[in-house]
Amino acid sequence: MDINILTVFILAIFVGFEIITKVPPTLHTPLMSGSNAISGIAIVGAIISTKINSDISTWLGLIAVIFATINCVGGFMVTDRMLKMFKRK
């Protein structure tokens, strides 16, 4: 069971990296606001995965919670900064 969880984790890292590198820089900032919802779903999934009775799944779940939270907060910060650029002075 542990090798399956590790395999899914490694494949998720690879797929996520490939998707992010294929997005052009001009589309990256607008897509950050949409990816915040996906990061929220990832946080919930990571929290659920920490409940599996396995040491490695608990640690991988904790790492996933930390990274998804950083991604979500960073996305909101980028979106907020982008929206401030369009406010009238």
C-alpha positions, 0 to 999 in steps of 0.5 A, a space after each residue: 500500500 505504501 508504494 502505491 501512495 508514493 507512486 501517486 505522489 511522485 506522479 502528481 509532482 511530475 504532472 503538476 510540473 509539466 502543466 505549470 511549465 507549459 503555461 505561457 507567462 502572460 496567462 500565469 497570473 490570471 490563472 492563479 486565481 482559478 488555481 486557488 480553488 484547486 489548491 483548496 481541494 488539494 488541501 482537503 485531499 491532503 488532510 484526508 490522506 493524513 488519516 490513512 493508518 500509515 506513517 509515510 502517508 501521514 508525512 506525505 499528507 503533511 508535506 502536501 498540506 504545507 505546499 498546497 497552503 503555500 500555493 493557495 496563499 501565494 495565489 491570493 497574494 498575486 491575485 490581490 496585487 494584480 487587482 490593485 493594478 487596475 484600481 483607479 487612483 
